[in-house]
């Protein structure tokens, strides 16, 4: 199979082989955030995150780069003892944003009243699943599948070469 779909979440993964070491060095994605990361960093509604994508299939420029969007976490992202299958990001979202990574980078973050000056925390928080609607009304928010489901799907990929 070319890809593996998560059995319950709106996530699919595919193994790619980069053409050379230079290409690999250009792809510098941060780690996938887990519930433990969300809890340790005290990530909560109001925190800023970013997403990249092609809203309405539009590129940011003629060279085809995706558009960067930013927004605030709009719903709980981690609740101890509860498996959250999505969270909302208050960022303008349209068809074409689906599948885009949602990430954050917090420098010098104060966590529960304690300064972490000099520390930077950079993670992929999840992937945009779809636009959030209530009835026929578009909320212009992203429904985000948490990164833990990406990690679970990656574990289901067969070993390289199979």
Buried (B, 14 or more C-beta within 10 A) or exposed (E): EEEBEBEEBBBBBEBEEEEEEEEEEEEEEBEBBBBEBBEBBBBEEEBBBBBBBBBEEEEEEEEEEBBEBEBBBBBBBBEEEEEBBBBBBBBBBBEBBBBBBBBBEBEEBEBEEEEBEEEEBBBBBBBBBBBBEEEEEEBBBBBBBBBBBBBBBBEEBEEEEE
